[in-house]
Amino acid sequence: EGYGFWEKFYFKPGNLGYSVFDTAFAKIGVYICYDRHFPEGARILGLKGAEIVFNPSATVAGLSEYLWRLEQPAHAVANGYYVAAINRVGYEAPWNMGEFYGQSYLV
């Protein structure tokens, strides 16, 4: 038995801030799942020079589906970088939390 996608079982609070990684292709940042609801970290990644921010998510249908289409384009425009918004798709037993609606995109 596992813990599904509950982040609290895999990550601990940290104090390292939001890192930007200089790769051969671009300066990239990572914003994990629920972080996308808050503009502060997105802004920090932009101020640190991120050119592409990846946002992997495990998000189910409901209110968050509306926010999924709204928040990441807003981060991209406000901070001058691309956002790769990645969301899983389908159902996952045994948790059956609802349908992961996919809709991954690049903005």
C-alpha positions in Angstrom: 0.0 0.0 0.0 1.3 3.5 -0.8 0.3 7.0 -0.2 -0.9 7.9 -3.7 -0.2 11.5 -4.8 -0.3 13.1 -1.3 2.7 15.3 -1.4 3.1 15.5 2.4 4.2 11.9 2.4 7.0 12.5 -0.1 8.3 16.0 0.7 9.2 17.9 3.8 9.0 21.7 4.2 12.3 23.3 3.2 14.1 26.6 3.4 16.1 26.5 0.1 13.7 28.7 -1.8 12.9 28.3 -5.4 15.9 27.2 -7.5 16.5 28.0 -11.1 18.7 25.5 -13.0 20.9 26.7 -15.9 20.8 23.9 -18.6 22.1 23.8 -22.1 18.7 24.7 -23.4 17.2 27.2 -21.0 17.1 28.4 -17.4 14.4 26.2 -15.8 12.4 26.4 -12.7 10.0 23.8 -11.1 6.8 24.7 -9.4 5.2 21.6 -7.8 1.4 21.0 -8.1 -0.4 23.1 -5.5 2.2 25.8 -5.5 0.6 27.2 -8.7 -2.2 28.7 -6.6 0.3 31.3 -5.1 2.0 34.0 -7.1 4.9 34.7 -4.9 7.0 31.6 -5.8 6.2 32.1 -9.5 7.5 35.7 -9.2 10.7 34.5 -7.5 11.4 32.1 -10.3 11.0 34.9 -12.8 13.3 37.2 -10.8 15.9 34.5 -10.7 15.9 34.3 -14.5 13.7 31.3 -15.3 12.9 31.0 -18.9 10.7 27.9 -18.6 8.9 26.8 -15.5 7.6 23.2 -15.3 4.6 22.6 -13.1 3.9 18.8 -12.7 0.5 18.2 -11.1 -1.9 15.6 -9.9 -5.1 17.5 -10.1 -8.7 16.2 -10.2 -11.8 17.7 -11.7 -13.8 20.4 -9.9 -13.0 24.0 -9.2 -9.3 23.4 -9.8 -10.0 22.7 -13.5 -11.1 26.3 -14.0 -8.0 27.5 -12.1 -5.8 25.1 -14.1 -6.6 27.1 -17.3 -6.3 30.5 -15.6 -3.3 30.5 -13.2 -0.4 29.3 -15.4 -1.0 31.6 -18.3 -1.2 34.4 -15.7 2.2 33.4 -14.2 3.7 33.2 -17.7 2.5 36.7 -18.7 3.2 38.3 -15.4 6.7 36.9 -15.1 7.9 36.8 -18.7 8.6 33.0 -19.1 7.0 29.9 -20.6 5.1 27.5 -18.3 4.9 23.8 -19.1 1.7 22.7 -17.2 1.7 18.9 -16.8 -1.3 17.0 -15.3 -1.9 13.3 -15.1 -4.9 11.7 -16.7 -7.5 9.0 -15.7 -8.3 7.3 -12.5 -6.0 5.7 -10.0 -7.0 2.9 -7.7 -7.1 2.3 -4.8 -7.5 6.0 -3.9 -10.3 6.8 -6.4 -10.0 10.6 -5.6 -11.7 11.5 -8.8 -10.7 11.8 -12.4 -7.3 13.4 -13.2 -8.4 15.5 -16.2 -5.1 15.8 -18.0 -5.1 19.0 -20.2 -1.4 19.4 -20.1 -0.2 22.5 -22.1 2.7 24.9 -22.8 2.0 28.6 -22.6 
